[in-house]
């Protein structure tokens, strides 16, 4: 096999994966909740990073004005 | 007899089943799910048939397979024994791929560069993907091996890997086992990773 393969197959959906593995609906819901928690966490981190960047820029501007 | 259908998104994972491999195990799952694949391991098929038959059936059904030969050392004393399972399954795969070109392709992963030339010199000419024994190495090598234009970055996949590691206890508890490779645990990890990837792609607008 070449060391790199160009992948063009469609992304499998979580429903397809659950179907292949026969994961019960109730467990799927629990896993969905965990995934949502992760995405929320990431979005909060990104927001915090954005706020920090703005704060840093403000501080830089203030010290340049001094 | 018509040939068996191939799962184009299926990747058979030939890895050591031990606790010390935990971080790399979750890295393979996250990496493959984040790159649009569905990983498979021998443990996911219910018993009844001979283990080797189950493995061969999985290899035949998947478009790709990954063979991690990084744990070729002897097992823990007092019964120190070399681990032959991974090379054995790689041998079966090589034969299958050779007899069925275009149906199956395999990748060999190792932690140390050039060690494969010593441990399995017949594989000379096969470029191994070297992960240096780290989750980041696994993700980076997977991303290079399976190239897609809209692939997530390695730091994005590392974030998912950390989350999976943190969630492992509750997943093990929910499945009533301490075995990372138990069918339910493996399937939960795959389903969770695929859903995380799906939500992130949706949030990014593609």
Interface residues (C-beta under 8 A of the other chain):
Chain A: X1 X3 X4 X5 X6 X7 X8 X9 X10 X11 X12 X13 X14 X16 X17 X18 X20 X21 X23 X27 X28 X30 X31 X32 X34 X35 X36 X38 X39 X41 X42 X43
Chain B: X8 X9 X33 X35 X36 X37 X38 X44 X64 X97 X105 X106 X107 X127 X129 X144 X145 X146 X147 X148 X159 X160 X163 X167 X174 X187 X188 X190 X191 X192 X194 X195 X196 X197 X198 X199 X200 X201 X203
